[in-house]
């Protein structure tokens, strides 16, 4: 098991980093609350969608 898998994987690190950066930008008043909300919602949706797609692909591979 690699270090990335221990932490949560590449997707998780990418989404967590996105959330941290956008939070810092919001605190620095470089983003509005609306943009912040949209970015966080998009990041979470992509993370969940990626996990669903990965599980679907893995299930199709195991059926073969």
C-alpha positions as a printed NumPy array, in Angstrom:
array([[  0.   ,   0.   ,   0.   ],
       [  1.485,   3.329,  -1.055],
       [  1.55 ,   6.565,   0.898],
       [ -1.106,   8.044,  -1.407],
       [ -3.462,   5.165,  -0.633],
       [ -2.865,   5.631,   3.09 ],
       [ -3.79 ,   9.312,   2.902],
       [ -6.855,   8.726,   0.739],
       [ -5.647,   8.67 ,  -2.843],
       [ -4.903,  11.21 ,  -5.542],
       [ -8.506,  12.328,  -5.934],
       [ -8.894,  12.992,  -2.222],
       [ -5.656,  14.982,  -2.026],
       [ -6.679,  17.024,  -5.059],
       [-10.114,  17.829,  -3.622],
       [ -8.712,  18.567,  -0.156],
       [ -6.11 ,  20.885,  -1.695],
       [ -8.786,  22.614,  -3.747],
       [-10.879,  23.155,  -0.635],
       [ -7.901,  24.516,   1.318],
       [ -6.872,  26.909,  -1.449],
       [-10.391,  28.23 ,  -2.008],
       [-10.858,  28.667,   1.751],
       [ -7.658,  30.707,   1.922],
       [ -8.783,  32.783,  -1.057],
       [-12.132,  33.406,   0.631],
       [-10.394,  34.455,   3.851],
       [ -8.191,  36.812,   1.83 ],
       [-11.336,  38.22 ,   0.202],
       [-10.179,  37.188,  -3.276],
       [-13.381,  35.139,  -3.745],
       [-16.989,  35.872,  -2.997],
       [-19.093,  33.454,  -0.971],
       [-21.044,  32.465,  -4.074],
       [-17.939,  31.514,  -6.025],
       [-16.577,  29.67 ,  -2.982],
       [-19.798,  27.678,  -2.655],
       [-19.787,  26.799,  -6.353],
       [-16.142,  25.646,  -6.329],
       [-16.62 ,  23.488,  -3.229],
       [-19.815,  21.928,  -4.604],
       [-18.13 ,  21.191,  -7.93 ],
       [-15.07 ,  19.67 ,  -6.253],
       [-17.183,  17.395,  -4.057],
       [-19.388,  16.381,  -6.999],
       [-16.348,  15.469,  -9.11 ],
       [-14.88 ,  13.478,  -6.197],
       [-18.087,  11.524,  -5.636],
       [-18.639,  11.042,  -9.374],
       [-15.093,   9.76 ,  -9.792],
       [-15.56 ,   7.242,  -7.005],
       [-18.837,   6.017,  -8.49 ],
       [-17.274,   5.674, -11.937],
       [-14.269,   3.82 , -10.508],
       [-16.473,   1.362,  -8.607],
       [-18.572,   0.776, -11.745],
       [-15.494,   0.087, -13.867],
       [-14.05 ,  -2.234, -11.222],
       [-17.315,  -4.165, -11.014],
       [-17.385,  -4.614, -14.81 ],
       [-13.782,  -5.869, -14.78 ],
       [-14.546,  -8.413, -12.069],
       [-17.516,  -9.765, -14.052],
       [-15.28 , -10.591, -17.023]])
